[in-house]
Amino acid sequence: MVYRFEKRGSGAVFTIDRPEKRNAINEEVMDGLSAAVEAVKEDESLRYFAVTGEGQSAFCSGGDLSEFHKLRTEEEAAPMLGKMADILLRMSLLPVPVIALIDGHAVGGGCEIATACDFRLVREGVKCGFIQGTLAITTGWGGASHLLTKSGRQDTALRMLTEARPMEARELLESGWATVLFPGDKFEALDRFVEPMERVHPSVHRAYKKAAVRRLLSAGLSGQVREEVAACARLWEADVHHEAVDRFLNKKK
Ligand SMILES: CC[C@H](C(=O)O)C(=O)SCCNC(=O)CCNC(=O)[C@H](O)C(C)(C)COP(=O)(O)OP(=O)(O)OC[C@H]1O[C@@H](n2cnc3c(N)ncnc32)[C@H](O)[C@@H]1OP(=O)(O)O
């Protein structure tokens, strides 16, 4: 399997399990994440949902370039982009806190997955960034919409997007993107993070998360995500994008 979905204590954890591809997202992982999001939505016993990647080389390296490189035109790219953007939107609107447990690099769509979460726990030394710009495209899974809607500072958010570079953990914390930095074991960090929450009745959590969801929806997040997908799909078909992906895929040959 290319993912795992397991209950853990008072929560559930989805693990992208493709370390040989730096936990790149393919259709199978998308379908697994979609099913996990639906299961969490229906399970009233859960207090949180965490997403992580197998191993410490990467949380997630974004879309699987070897798989999605076959998509050449705007019409071919839009369905894939829209599918993952919808999954991440539904994940962000779950009735419980959603936690990105980042134990390795989160780049491209991987940074978008983390941004769609409520909290980002980042291991010291890890780098994260919206590197889509290096491929001559924008984010395509809603990452810019989630970032600009949630960020308290538009200048910092826009800079993170337009610089299209992996940012150091300390910089991610100072920018407000990372919630906390942690040393060592990610699950010890997760337990430390959720422990104070677990002293509060779950109905309180769900009420506050509902307030956060109301704010996201009233800010027009759903429509912004749709526009973002369309913009990325338009850029996708340009030769400059396909040439950049070719360079990455052929870099070791
Ligand atoms: C689908 C669109 C989506 C969006 O728009 O939202 C995107 O995510 S676009 C951005 C796509 N992602 C990238 O451009 C990142 C590409 N990967 C890297 O920059 C590096 O691999 C990194 C920094 C994640 C890790 O570097 P490291 O040196 O540790 O590993 P390698 O680069 O040697 O990679 C090992 C192995 O994994 C394969 N790999 C890595 N990332 C991807 C990927 N995104 N898709 C497919 N395959 C990937 C890489 O080719 C190597 O394979 P190997 O067979 O061993 O050569």
The ligand as an SDF file (V2000), in Angstrom:
LIG
                    3D

 56 58  0  0  0  0  0  0  0  0999 V2000
    1.0770   18.1150   -9.4060 C   0  0  0  0  0  0  0  0  0  0  0  0
    1.2260   19.5280   -9.2090 C   0  0  0  0  0  0  0  0  0  0  0  0
    1.5110   19.9030   -7.7920 C   0  0  0  0  0  0  0  0  0  0  0  0
    0.9320   21.2160   -7.5510 C   0  0  0  0  0  0  0  0  0  0  0  0
    0.9100   22.0250   -8.4790 O   0  0  0  0  0  0  0  0  0  0  0  0
    0.4590   21.4250   -6.4330 O   0  0  0  0  0  0  0  0  0  0  0  0
    2.9780   19.8850   -7.4330 C   0  0  0  0  0  0  0  0  0  0  0  0
    3.3530   19.3570   -6.4200 O   0  0  0  0  0  0  0  0  0  0  0  0
    4.1600   20.5940   -8.5080 S   0  0  0  0  0  0  0  0  0  0  0  0
    5.7330   20.2860   -7.6040 C   0  0  0  0  0  0  0  0  0  0  0  0
    6.1860   18.8710   -7.7700 C   0  0  0  0  0  0  0  0  0  0  0  0
    7.2940   18.5400   -6.8540 N   0  0  0  0  0  0  0  0  0  0  0  0
    8.5850   18.8470   -7.0840 C   0  0  0  0  0  0  0  0  0  0  0  0
    8.9550   19.4900   -8.0490 O   0  0  0  0  0  0  0  0  0  0  0  0
    9.5880   18.3380   -6.0800 C   0  0  0  0  0  0  0  0  0  0  0  0
   10.5360   17.3630   -6.7370 C   0  0  0  0  0  0  0  0  0  0  0  0
   11.4240   16.7070   -5.7920 N   0  0  0  0  0  0  0  0  0  0  0  0
   12.4710   17.3560   -5.1950 C   0  0  0  0  0  0  0  0  0  0  0  0
   12.6550   18.5500   -5.2960 O   0  0  0  0  0  0  0  0  0  0  0  0
   13.3820   16.4860   -4.3640 C   0  0  0  0  0  0  0  0  0  0  0  0
   13.1350   15.1340   -4.7090 O   0  0  0  0  0  0  0  0  0  0  0  0
   13.2080   16.6250   -2.8330 C   0  0  0  0  0  0  0  0  0  0  0  0
   13.7090   17.9860   -2.3650 C   0  0  0  0  0  0  0  0  0  0  0  0
   11.7640   16.4380   -2.4570 C   0  0  0  0  0  0  0  0  0  0  0  0
   14.0550   15.5140   -2.1390 C   0  0  0  0  0  0  0  0  0  0  0  0
   15.3770   15.5570   -2.6370 O   0  0  0  0  0  0  0  0  0  0  0  0
   16.3470   14.3000   -2.3930 P   0  0  0  0  0  0  0  0  0  0  0  0
   17.6790   14.6760   -2.9330 O   0  0  0  0  0  0  0  0  0  0  0  0
   16.2050   13.8220   -0.9890 O   0  0  0  0  0  0  0  0  0  0  0  0
   15.7170   13.1330   -3.3070 O   0  0  0  0  0  0  0  0  0  0  0  0
   15.8160   12.9770   -4.9000 P   0  0  0  0  0  0  0  0  0  0  0  0
   15.5210   14.2660   -5.5680 O   0  0  0  0  0  0  0  0  0  0  0  0
   17.0780   12.2580   -5.2530 O   0  0  0  0  0  0  0  0  0  0  0  0
   14.5680   12.0100   -5.1940 O   0  0  0  0  0  0  0  0  0  0  0  0
   14.5820   10.6490   -4.7500 C   0  0  0  0  0  0  0  0  0  0  0  0
   13.6880    9.8800   -5.7020 C   0  0  0  0  0  0  0  0  0  0  0  0
   12.3450   10.3660   -5.5660 O   0  0  0  0  0  0  0  0  0  0  0  0
   11.8860   10.8320   -6.8280 C   0  0  0  0  0  0  0  0  0  0  0  0
   11.0060   11.9830   -6.6060 N   0  0  0  0  0  0  0  0  0  0  0  0
   11.1940   12.9920   -5.7390 C   0  0  0  0  0  0  0  0  0  0  0  0
   10.1800   13.8740   -5.8250 N   0  0  0  0  0  0  0  0  0  0  0  0
    9.3210   13.3930   -6.7680 C   0  0  0  0  0  0  0  0  0  0  0  0
    8.0680   13.8310   -7.3060 C   0  0  0  0  0  0  0  0  0  0  0  0
    7.4630   14.9340   -6.8810 N   0  0  0  0  0  0  0  0  0  0  0  0
    7.4910   13.0770   -8.2780 N   0  0  0  0  0  0  0  0  0  0  0  0
    8.0800   11.9320   -8.7060 C   0  0  0  0  0  0  0  0  0  0  0  0
    9.2540   11.4330   -8.2300 N   0  0  0  0  0  0  0  0  0  0  0  0
    9.8520   12.1800   -7.2700 C   0  0  0  0  0  0  0  0  0  0  0  0
   13.1320   11.2240   -7.5880 C   0  0  0  0  0  0  0  0  0  0  0  0
   12.8830   11.2390   -8.9680 O   0  0  0  0  0  0  0  0  0  0  0  0
   14.0650   10.1060   -7.1700 C   0  0  0  0  0  0  0  0  0  0  0  0
   13.6880    8.9450   -7.8730 O   0  0  0  0  0  0  0  0  0  0  0  0
   14.8170    7.9610   -8.4500 P   0  0  0  0  0  0  0  0  0  0  0  0
   14.0420    6.9150   -9.2080 O   0  0  0  0  0  0  0  0  0  0  0  0
   15.5300    7.4500   -7.2370 O   0  0  0  0  0  0  0  0  0  0  0  0
   15.6920    8.8300   -9.3310 O   0  0  0  0  0  0  0  0  0  0  0  0
  1  2  1  0
  2  3  1  0
  3  4  1  0
  3  7  1  0
  4  5  2  0
  4  6  1  0
  7  8  2  0
  7  9  1  0
  9 10  1  0
 10 11  1  0
 11 12  1  0
 12 13  1  0
 13 14  2  0
 13 15  1  0
 15 16  1  0
 16 17  1  0
 17 18  1  0
 18 19  2  0
 18 20  1  0
 20 21  1  0
 20 22  1  0
 22 23  1  0
 22 24  1  0
 22 25  1  0
 25 26  1  0
 26 27  1  0
 27 28  2  0
 27 29  1  0
 27 30  1  0
 30 31  1  0
 31 32  2  0
 31 33  1  0
 31 34  1  0
 34 35  1  0
 35 36  1  0
 36 37  1  0
 36 51  1  0
 37 38  1  0
 38 39  1  0
 38 49  1  0
 39 40  1  0
 39 48  1  0
 40 41  2  0
 41 42  1  0
 42 43  1  0
 42 48  2  0
 43 44  1  0
 43 45  2  0
 45 46  1  0
 46 47  2  0
 47 48  1  0
 49 50  1  0
 49 51  1  0
 51 52  1  0
 52 53  1  0
 53 54  2  0
 53 55  1  0
 53 56  1  0
M  END
$$$$
